[in-house]
Amino acid sequence: MLNKLQAVVGRYEELCAKSEQPDFYADPSKAAKLLREKNDLEPIVECFQRYREALQEMADAQELMGDPEMKAFCQETFTEAKARSEELYRQLQLLLLPKDPNDEKNVIMEIRGGVGGEESALFAHSLFRMYSMYAAQKGWSIELMNYSETELGGVKEADFIISGRGAYSRLKYESGVHRVQRVPETESGGRVHTSTATVAVLPEMEEANVQINPADIEMQVYRASGAGGQHVNKTSSAVRLIHKPSGIVVACQEERSQLQNREKCMRMLASKLYEIEQERIDSEHGGLRRSQVGTGMRNVRIRTYNFPQGRVTDHRIGLTLYKIDAVMDGGIDEIIDGLATADQAEKLKNSQ
């Protein structure tokens, strides 16, 4: 690890020197890329510096421990510095873990009602509201791509983009089956029903990131519609794209123009094709790109929302919170923090 850290320090010092050159900003895109790299390395360099200071403090205390008058003080100093160095060492191990290259990207989220009929659609709407409120708390923006309601206000399907720095790094853990246990509004007998909704999270990709042959795409246009199939647009502005080799179908109807809807569809298609390619690469290498905590396969039940008991349980890490109202209002940071920590621990174990 020491060799890695010294290499990081060397690269950081090199970038600092480059950033002070008069012609550094001659190429703005290159300068921005180097500054991002410098900013990414800075926390590692600072932590390494504190680690070396702690080691030096231990060495100094040990050297003076032979003096009887200084022994108690030096022993206390040594113990404190040792504890600090061990904690900093753990931090450095985490900082040196390979980062998911998509962590800083925007995300495309897809929510679908699952098992449970109208109640599953109402729960899907609750999840859409939860993620919308979470995005607002983070200062992120939401763009709707495709939103289909039921007559009772539930969501058949909701496709949307959440834009903001680090959005994917936080929301990537949300992929999977979400289960709800509650008394539906349509239930007169007061019985608790169990329903599900599925969530998929993809890093947003531009067409430039994925090779897409225009000849492989079939484009269909239709009129955008609202709840119950009532047309809300008299022109055929909604767009559906079919990628013939993979069978992937994407649609967007939220923009007024056909061109804008097609552009959003292409972004969604690029993201889906990227995910398929990553899964193929992972399969060939006999491993997963992310640990089991972070994969969130959409057919795996990841979380239960039990309204009668007021609890939310994430089954991947065994975390239960008795504050369901706060969670449904977007307060999911505590869950995501737990998942991120477990994910780091799993990666750290695999790297040793």
Buried (B, 14 or more C-beta within 10 A) or exposed (E): EEEEBEEBBEBBEEBEEBEEEEEBEEEEEEBEEBBEEBEBBEEBBEBBEBBEBBBEBBEBBBEBBEEEEEEEEBEEBBEBBBEBBEEBBEBBBEBBEEEBEBBBBBBBBBBBBBEBBBBBBBBBBBBBBBBBBBBEEBEBEBBBBBBBBBEEEBBBBBBBBBBBEEBBBBBBBBBBBBBBBBBBEEEEEEEBBBBBBBBBBBBBBEEEEBEBEEEEBEEEBBEBBEBEEEEEBEEEBBBBBBBEEEEBBBBBBBBEEBEBBBBBBBBBBBBBBBBBEBEEEBEEEEEBBBBEBBBBEBEEEBBBBBBEBEBBBBBBBEBEBEEBEEBBBBBBEBBBEBBBEBBBBBBBEEEE
